[in-house]
Amino acid sequence: MFELQNEIDTDELERRLEFDLDDRNDQIRAFVEDVNGVGPKTSKAIAREFASFEELRGADRERLESVHGVGEGTVEAVLKRIH
């Protein structure tokens, strides 16, 4: 018998659906995608890291830099837009 690739379990499916259906993520993604150079993948990574827009607003440079795919230039641009 063969094994299906890219198969996910129920817990992972629920986690992904919860993320995609959460309005807070849409707010964060819309905000950061307005920043030059931030596309869908990066905005999604940022939205996964922060539970709310308020948490993003309180983020420091180190926390933003720790997000996968977020470089120094993106951090500068996001922080400038926030403040």
C-alpha positions in Angstrom: 0.0 0.0 0.0 1.2 3.5 -0.6 1.4 6.5 1.7 -0.3 9.8 0.8 2.0 12.7 0.9 1.0 16.1 2.3 -1.6 14.5 4.5 -2.4 16.4 7.7 -4.2 15.2 10.8 -7.4 16.6 12.2 -5.6 18.8 14.8 -3.5 20.5 12.0 -6.6 20.9 9.8 -8.5 22.6 12.7 -5.5 24.9 13.4 -5.2 26.0 9.8 -8.9 26.6 9.5 -9.0 28.6 12.7 -6.2 30.7 11.5 -7.7 31.3 8.0 -11.1 32.2 9.4 -9.9 34.5 12.2 -10.8 38.2 11.4 -7.8 39.4 13.5 -5.5 37.7 11.0 -7.1 39.6 8.2 -6.6 42.9 10.0 -2.9 42.2 10.6 -2.4 40.9 7.0 -4.1 43.9 5.4 -2.0 46.3 7.5 1.4 44.7 6.8 0.6 44.0 3.1 0.4 47.8 2.6 4.1 48.0 3.5 6.3 47.9 0.5 7.8 44.5 -0.1 5.4 42.6 2.1 3.5 39.9 0.2 1.0 37.2 1.2 3.6 34.7 2.6 5.3 37.3 4.8 2.0 38.8 6.0 0.7 35.3 6.9 3.9 34.6 8.9 3.5 37.8 10.8 -0.2 37.2 11.5 0.7 33.7 12.8 3.1 35.3 15.2 0.9 37.9 16.7 -2.5 37.2 18.3 -3.9 40.7 17.7 -3.2 44.0 15.9 -2.5 45.5 19.4 0.2 42.9 20.0 1.8 43.7 16.7 1.8 47.4 17.6 3.6 46.6 20.8 6.2 44.5 19.1 9.9 45.4 19.1 12.5 45.0 16.4 13.7 41.6 17.8 10.3 40.1 17.9 9.6 41.1 14.3 13.0 39.9 13.1 12.3 36.5 14.7 9.4 35.9 12.2 10.4 33.6 9.4 10.9 35.5 6.2 11.0 39.0 7.8 14.2 40.8 7.1 15.7 44.0 8.4 14.2 46.2 5.7 10.7 44.8 6.3 11.1 45.3 10.1 12.0 48.9 9.5 9.1 49.5 7.1 6.5 47.8 9.4 7.8 49.7 12.5 7.7 53.0 10.6 4.1 52.3 9.5 3.0 51.3 13.0 4.4 54.5 14.6 
